Each structure stands twice: as structure tokens, then as C-alpha cells.
Amino acid sequence: MENARPPWARRCLGPVWERWSPVRAEPKSWAGARLPWVSTVVVTAFVTVGSGFAAHNQPDRVPLDAFVRALLVAGGALLLFRHRYPRAVAVGTAASAAVYFAAGYPYGPVFVTVALGAFGAILAGHRVVAWCALGGLWAGHLLVGHWLYRWLPPRDGAAPWGDELFVAVLMVAVVAVSELVRVRRDQLARVRAERAAAERRRADEERLRIARELHDVLAHSISVINVQAGVGLALLDSDPEQARTALTTIKAASKEALGEVRQVLDTLRTRGDAPRSPAPGLDRLPELTEQARGAGLAVDVTTEGTRAALPPGTDLAAFRIVQEALTNIVRHSGSRTARVLLRQAPAALEIQVDDDGPATAVSGEPAGGGNGLVGMRERAAAFGGTVEAGPRADGGFRVRARIPLAGPKGPAAGTDTVIPADTEEES
């Protein structure tokens, strides 16, 4: 049973246990993975040739023969699978190096094979297996050099402690470099993930902004068109001149809606392109009230305080809030008059839109299914402002917005007011 195995054995001898485990962590298929042929051939050739040169400077060690050359080639060939089976390669290269040193062959670039095997395992996340493989190699070298040397070549006495220190330093260096590379790679991966998340967040915010703009533009214009179409149909036979006026209003509203939709969609063009026309602001309130008048809604606009130039974002938000409030009156109120109050102070811009009601049900529209009030709150909250909407005590309906002029504070700054279920619906 898996739980009966010692934890140290499961970690250090992972590849051996996995061979007989019913659930294998190693991949069963090589399809789609590329083998590092070039680097493996280069490393194997370097280790084999370099060991031959190292043997000339170590006459006290066992000379190279056919067996050790085959062992070096086999150890290097294991690196071919270091990306697919990193744990098995780490243990295999350490084992081949342990046999190499136990046989008394000269020190040399065989450490490169061991280092690459452990390096691949650590980068793959199998740190404990790599540490155990390197620790096992060092322990085996220590055991051979100070105990088993009596029965193993070259039988010339215990190994100097300097050799043991040299091997230990190499092992520590391999682990340190591998860990540094792994940490750096994880940091880069985290930075890339955060950058991708930020890009997705910006894209979502841009889509939300465009959707909000399209909603505000189309909801207002289509409401006007709907009302005027009803008037035109009702008066087509009895009062053709009034029907002609309604059709003229429909044409003007649809033309303006097309222009604003085109302006919104222009933001989807290549980054850096400037919009073809400025965004609407409070200076276009006369046009807005004229459209509302064409839909049968008389709008009285009152301004208090000193009018000053507003930031473009604040100006657009204020215009859209007024536009959406008037649209809701056209669609959901029986009142044919509305009052708009703009109060501008140095610290904030206050907007108040009132109608005298009563609320009317619109055929075919789901109750509470609109997004108008939500959009108004989002626009105000983007600049640290608030929107309150609800029925008045005298039976009318009021929308009050306050937008600070000190700069945006983020969406979290806005607060919502609960609207009773029996009040007017939003568009």
C-alpha cells in the first residue's frame, strides 16, 4: 500500500516506486514532446572526450576502458529524457556517476551529467528527488573513499578529505544554481501571469465601458423613436402633418444615434487613433431636451453655481446620467414634464432630475430587467460619486447624483440606494 511506504522512500526513490504504482505521475506518451538531441549529443561527447583528457593528469586513478566509456555514454544518453522523466534521469545520472567513482576512474566532467540531471529535476519541481540523488552520490563517494576502498580499485588507501570537500562543494553549487534558476523562472512566470491578468482586466473594463455607452445611446434614442412611431401610427390618417413631424423626429433621433454609436465603435480601432468627434457633455443638453420634447416630454433645465469647464470624463458621465434619467421618464412615467437641476460647486457637481409621475407599466418589458440605474451608479462611482433614485413623497420620482470634482476614486467609492419594487422600472 502507498501509505505503508516510508515518506523518505517515497520522496527519494520516487521513480522506483512510481514504476510499480497504480497511479503513475510520469507521462505515458511521448507524443508532442521534442527530445533534446543536439544538447544531449554535445554533452555526451564533451563528457567522454573530457574524461579521456582528465585521465592523463591523474595517473593514480584507474585508466579509462571500454566499460567506463559505455557507462559515460549511457549516463549522457539519459539526459535525452530529462524533460519527460526528470526524476528518473536525476536518479539515473547520479547512479551512473556513483558507479564511475566506485570503480576508481578519474575525476572529470562526469559531474556535468549529474548536474544537468539534477538541474532538470529541480526545475520540474521534483526538488526532494534531486537533493536525495545528489546526497546519495556524495554519501556513496564518501563510503567508497573511506571504507570500501580496501576492496575496490585502485586500492591505494583512503581518499583525501579534500576530495570529499570538493565533491560536496560541487553538489551544493549544483543545488544552489538550480534553485536560483527555478526561483527566477517562477518569478518570470508570475510576472507574465499578472501581466496577462491585467490585460484581461483592462479588456473587460473597456468592453464594459463600450457596453455602457451603447446602452445609454441606444436606450435614449430608441425610446424617442418608439414614442414618435406610436404617435405617427396613431395620427397617420387623422393628422398627416403631425405624423410627418413624428417621422422627422424619428429620422433626426436615428441619425444622432448612428453618429454616437459610430463614435463609440471608433474606440475599437487601432490603439492610438484619436476619436473623430469629441465625447458628448453637458454643453449638449439643449439637443437632449429638444429630443425629449420631440418625444412629448417638456424639460426645464436650471443651473446653479458658477459654470466651469469639467474634465472630459466627468462631463460625459454627467451628460449620460441626465440622458438616462430622461429616458426612464419617457419610458416609465406618465408625467409629460421633467425638471433638471445642475448645481456646480468647487468640490462637486450635483445633478437632480424630477418628474411628477405616476409610474406606468410598459408592455413587453420584464420587471426590473433594465440596467439604467445600475449604469448611472457605475458612472458616478467611477469618479467617487453616488447616485440615489427613488419615489418622492408627493408621488413623483427623483434621481439625484453627486460627482466630486477632485478626481476618480475608483468604483468602490459609489453607494447604492435600494429602490422599492413598486417604483418605476429602469431601462
C-alpha positions in Angstrom: 0.0 0.0 0.0 1.2 3.5 -0.8 0.6 4.8 2.8 2.7 1.9 4.2 5.8 3.1 2.4 8.2 5.3 4.4 7.9 9.0 3.5 11.6 9.3 2.8 11.5 6.3 0.5 8.5 7.7 -1.4 10.3 11.0 -1.9 13.9 9.9 -2.6 13.0 6.8 -4.6 10.1 8.3 -6.3 10.9 6.9 -9.8 11.3 3.3 -8.4 8.1 3.4 -6.5 6.2 5.0 -9.4 7.3 2.1 -11.6 5.0 -0.2 -9.6 2.5 2.4 -8.5 -1.1 2.0 -10.0 -1.2 5.8 -10.5 1.9 7.0 -12.4 3.0 10.6 -12.3 5.3 10.3 -15.3 3.8 10.7 -18.7 2.8 7.6 -20.6 3.0 9.0 -24.0 5.9 10.9 -25.8 3.6 12.3 -28.4 4.0 16.0 -28.9 7.3 16.3 -26.9 10.6 17.0 -28.6 13.7 15.3 -27.4 16.8 17.5 -26.8 19.0 15.6 -29.3 21.6 18.3 -30.0 22.4 19.3 -26.4 22.5 15.6 -25.3 25.0 14.7 -28.1 27.1 17.7 -27.3 27.2 17.0 -23.5 27.9 13.3 -24.0 30.7 14.0 -26.4 32.2 16.6 -24.0 32.0 14.2 -21.0 33.5 11.3 -22.9 36.4 13.3 -24.5 37.0 15.4 -21.4 37.2 12.3 -19.2 40.0 11.0 -21.5 42.0 14.2 -21.1 41.4 14.2 -17.4 42.8 10.6 -17.1 46.2 11.8 -18.4 46.6 14.1 -15.4 45.5 11.5 -12.8 47.9 8.5 -13.2 46.9 7.3 -9.7 43.3 6.6 -10.9 42.1 3.6 -13.0 42.7 4.2 -16.7 39.6 4.5 -18.9 38.5 1.3 -20.7 35.6 0.2 -22.8 33.3 -0.3 -19.8 33.7 3.2 -18.5 33.2 4.7 -22.0 30.0 2.8 -22.3 29.0 4.0 -18.9 29.7 7.6 -19.8 27.7 7.3 -23.0 24.8 5.7 -21.1 24.8 8.4 -18.5 24.8 11.1 -21.1 22.1 9.3 -23.1 19.8 9.6 -20.0 19.8 13.3 -20.5 17.8 12.8 -23.7 14.7 12.2 -21.4 15.3 14.8 -18.8 12.2 16.8 -19.8 9.9 13.9 -19.8 11.2 11.9 -16.9 13.2 14.3 -14.8 13.1 12.2 -11.6 14.3 9.1 -13.3 17.0 11.0 -15.1 18.2 12.6 -11.9 18.5 9.3 -10.1 19.9 7.5 -13.1 22.7 10.0 -13.8 23.7 10.1 -10.1 23.7 6.3 -10.0 26.0 6.1 -13.1 28.4 8.6 -11.6 28.4 6.6 -8.3 29.4 3.5 -10.3 32.0 5.6 -12.1 33.7 6.8 -8.9 33.3 3.4 -7.1 35.3 1.8 -9.9 38.2 4.3 -9.3 38.0 6.2 -12.6 39.5 9.7 -12.7 37.6 12.8 -11.7 36.4 14.8 -14.7 33.5 16.2 -16.5 31.2 13.4 -15.4 29.9 15.9 -12.9 28.3 17.8 -15.8 25.9 14.8 -16.5 24.9 14.7 -12.8 24.5 18.5 -12.6 22.2 18.6 -15.7 20.1 15.7 -14.4 19.6 17.3 -11.0 19.0 20.7 -12.7 16.2 19.3 -14.8 14.5 17.6 -11.8 14.6 20.8 -9.7 13.2 22.9 -12.5 10.4 20.4 -13.0 9.5 20.8 -9.3 11.0 17.5 -8.1 13.4 19.1 -5.7 13.5 16.4 -3.0 14.3 13.7 -5.6 17.2 15.8 -6.9 18.5 16.5 -3.5 18.3 12.9 -2.5 20.1 11.8 -5.7 22.9 14.3 -5.1 23.1 13.4 -1.4 23.2 9.7 -2.3 26.0 10.3 -4.8 28.1 12.1 -2.1 27.3 9.5 0.5 28.4 6.8 -1.9 31.6 8.6 -2.7 32.3 9.0 1.0 31.6 5.4 1.7 33.9 4.2 -1.1 36.7 6.6 -0.3 36.9 5.8 3.4 35.6 2.2 3.9 35.1 0.2 0.7 38.4 1.3 -0.9 40.1 -1.9 0.5 38.1 -4.0 -1.9 37.8 -1.6 -4.8 40.4 -0.2 -7.2 42.8 1.4 -7.2 43.3 0.2 -3.5 45.9 2.9 -2.6 44.4 4.0 0.7 41.6 6.2 1.9 40.7 9.2 -0.3 41.9 12.6 0.9 39.3 14.7 2.7 40.0 17.4 0.2 38.3 15.2 -2.5 35.3 14.8 -0.3 35.1 18.5 0.3 35.5 19.1 -3.5 32.6 16.7 -4.3 30.4 18.3 -1.5 31.1 21.8 -2.9 30.1 20.7 -6.4 26.8 19.2 -5.1 26.0 22.4 -3.2 26.8 24.5 -6.2 24.5 22.4 -8.4 21.6 22.7 -6.0 22.2 26.5 -5.4 22.3 27.3 -9.1 19.3 25.1 -9.9 17.3 26.7 -7.1 18.2 30.2 -8.2 17.2 29.4 -11.8 13.9 27.8 -10.6 13.0 30.8 -8.4 13.8 33.2 -11.3 11.7 31.2 -13.7 8.8 31.1 -11.2 9.1 34.9 -10.8 9.0 35.5 -14.5 6.0 33.1 -14.9 4.2 35.0 -12.1 5.0 38.4 -13.8 3.7 37.1 -17.1 0.6 35.8 -15.5 0.0 39.1 -13.7 0.5 41.0 -16.9 -1.9 38.7 -18.8 -4.5 39.1 -16.0 -4.0 42.9 -16.1 -4.5 42.9 -19.9 -7.7 40.8 -19.5 -8.9 43.2 -16.8 -8.3 46.2 -19.0 -10.1 44.5 -21.9 -13.1 43.6 -19.6 -13.2 47.2 -18.4 -13.1 48.5 -22.0 -15.9 46.2 -23.0 -17.9 47.3 -20.0 -17.4 50.9 -20.9 -18.4 50.4 -24.5 -21.5 48.4 -23.5 -22.5 51.1 -21.1 -22.1 53.8 -23.8 -24.1 51.8 -26.3 -26.8 51.1 -23.7 -27.1 54.8 -22.9 -27.1 55.9 -26.5 -29.5 53.3 -27.8 -31.9 53.3 -24.9 -32.5 57.0 -25.2 -32.7 57.2 -28.9 -34.8 54.1 -29.4 -37.2 55.3 -26.6 -37.7 58.5 -28.6 -38.1 56.6 -31.8 -40.6 54.2 -30.2 -42.8 57.1 -28.8 -42.7 59.0 -32.1 -43.5 55.9 -34.1 -46.6 55.3 -31.9 -47.6 58.9 -32.4 -47.1 58.7 -36.2 -49.1 55.5 -36.5 -52.0 56.9 -34.4 -52.2 60.2 -36.4 -51.3 58.8 -39.9 -54.9 59.0 -41.1 -56.4 61.8 -39.0 -53.5 64.2 -38.9 -50.9 63.6 -41.6 -49.0 66.7 -40.8 -48.4 65.7 -37.2 -47.4 62.2 -38.4 -44.9 63.8 -40.7 -43.4 65.7 -37.7 -43.2 62.4 -35.8 -41.3 60.8 -38.7 -39.0 63.8 -38.9 -38.2 63.4 -35.2 -37.6 59.7 -35.8 -35.2 60.5 -38.6 -33.2 63.0 -36.5 -33.1 60.7 -33.5 -31.9 57.7 -35.5 -29.3 59.8 -37.3 -27.9 61.1 -34.0 -27.9 57.6 -32.5 -26.0 56.3 -35.5 -23.4 59.0 -35.1 -22.9 58.3 -31.4 -22.7 54.5 -32.0 -20.1 55.1 -34.7 -18.2 57.3 -32.2 -18.3 54.6 -29.6 -17.2 51.9 -32.0 -14.3 54.1 -33.2 -12.6 53.3 -29.9 -12.3 49.7 -31.1 -9.9 50.9 -33.9 -6.2 50.5 -33.6 -4.8 51.9 -30.3 -3.6 55.4 -30.7 -6.2 56.5 -33.2 -8.0 59.7 -32.0 -11.8 59.7 -32.0 -13.3 61.5 -34.9 -15.6 63.7 -32.7 -15.5 64.8 -29.1 -17.5 62.9 -26.5 -20.8 64.5 -25.6 -21.0 66.6 -22.5 -23.4 69.0 -20.7 -23.0 71.5 -23.5 -25.3 69.2 -25.5 -28.1 69.4 -23.0 -30.2 71.7 -25.4 -30.0 68.9 -28.0 -31.1 66.3 -25.4 -34.0 68.4 -24.2 -35.1 69.0 -27.8 -35.1 65.3 -28.4 -37.1 64.7 -25.2 -39.6 67.4 -26.3 -40.0 65.6 -29.6 -41.0 62.5 -27.6 -43.6 64.5 -25.8 -41.6 65.4 -22.6 -41.1 69.0 -21.7 -37.8 69.5 -19.9 -36.9 72.5 -17.8 -33.2 72.9 -17.1 -32.0 75.0 -14.2 -28.3 75.8 -13.5 -27.0 77.0 -10.1 -23.5 78.0 -9.2 -20.6 79.1 -11.5 -20.3 77.0 -14.6 -16.7 76.0 -15.2 -15.1 73.5 -17.7 -15.4 70.0 -16.4 -12.9 67.2 -17.0 -14.0 65.2 -20.1 -14.8 62.0 -18.2 -16.9 63.9 -15.6 -18.7 65.9 -18.3 -19.5 62.7 -20.2 -20.8 60.9 -17.0 -23.0 63.9 -16.1 -24.5 64.0 -19.6 -25.2 60.3 -19.6 -26.8 60.4 -16.2 -29.2 63.2 -17.3 -29.8 61.3 -20.6 -30.7 58.0 -18.8 -32.9 59.8 -16.2 -34.9 61.4 -19.0 -35.1 58.1 -20.9 -36.6 56.5 -17.8 -39.2 59.2 -17.6 -40.1 58.8 -21.2 -40.4 55.1 -20.9 -41.8 54.5 -17.4 -43.5 57.7 -16.2 -46.9 59.1 -17.0 -45.6 62.6 -16.5 -45.0 64.8 -19.5 -42.7 67.3 -17.7 -39.3 66.9 -16.2 -37.1 69.2 -14.2 -33.3 69.1 -14.4 -31.2 70.9 -11.8 -27.4 71.3 -12.2 -25.6 72.6 -9.2 -21.9 73.1 -9.7 -19.7 73.9 -6.7 -15.9 73.9 -6.5 -15.9 70.5 -4.7 -18.7 68.6 -6.6 -21.3 68.6 -9.4 -24.8 67.8 -8.3 -27.5 66.6 -10.7 -31.2 66.3 -9.9 -33.9 65.1 -12.3 -37.5 65.1 -11.1 -40.8 64.1 -12.7 -44.3 64.2 -11.2 -45.2 60.6 -12.1 -47.1 58.4 -11.9 -45.2 55.3 -13.0 -46.6 53.4 -15.9 -46.1 49.8 -16.9 -44.6 49.2 -20.4 -46.0 46.3 -22.3 -43.5 43.5 -23.1 -40.8 44.7 -20.7 -39.7 42.4 -17.9 -40.0 44.0 -14.4 -36.7 45.1 -13.1 -34.9 43.8 -16.1 -33.1 47.1 -17.1 -29.6 48.4 -16.4 -30.2 52.2 -16.5 -29.9 52.9 -12.8 -27.0 50.4 -12.5 -25.2 52.2 -15.3 -25.8 55.6 -13.7 -24.4 54.4 -10.4 -21.4 52.8 -12.1 -20.6 56.1 -14.0 -20.8 58.2 -10.8 -18.8 55.6 -8.8 -16.0 55.7 -11.3 -15.4 59.3 -10.1 -16.0 58.7 -6.5 -19.6 59.9 -6.7 -23.0 58.5 -5.7 -26.5 58.2 -7.3 -29.7 58.0 -5.3 -33.0 57.2 -7.0 -36.5 56.6 -5.7 -40.0 57.9 -5.4 -40.8 61.3 -3.8 -43.3 61.7 -1.1 -45.7 63.7 -3.4 -45.8 60.8 -5.9 -43.1 61.8 -8.3 -39.7 60.2 -8.9 -36.3 61.7 -8.3 -32.8 60.9 -9.4 -30.0 62.7 -7.6 -26.3 62.3 -8.4 -23.2 63.8 -6.9 -19.9 63.7 -8.7 -16.8 65.0 -6.9 -14.5 67.2 -9.0 -11.3 66.2 -7.3 -10.7 63.1 -9.5 -11.7 59.5 -9.7 -11.5 57.4 -6.6 -12.5 54.0 -8.1 -15.7 52.0 -8.3 -15.7 51.2 -4.6 -16.5 54.7 -3.7 -20.0 54.6 -5.0 -23.0 53.6 -2.9 -26.4 52.3 -4.0 -29.8 53.1 -2.7 -32.4 50.3 -2.6 -35.4 51.0 -4.8 -38.8 49.6 -3.7 -40.3 47.0 -6.0 -43.3 49.2 -6.8 -41.3 52.1 -8.1 -40.5 52.9 -11.7 -38.5 50.4 -13.7 -35.2 51.3 -15.2 -34.3 51.0 -18.8 
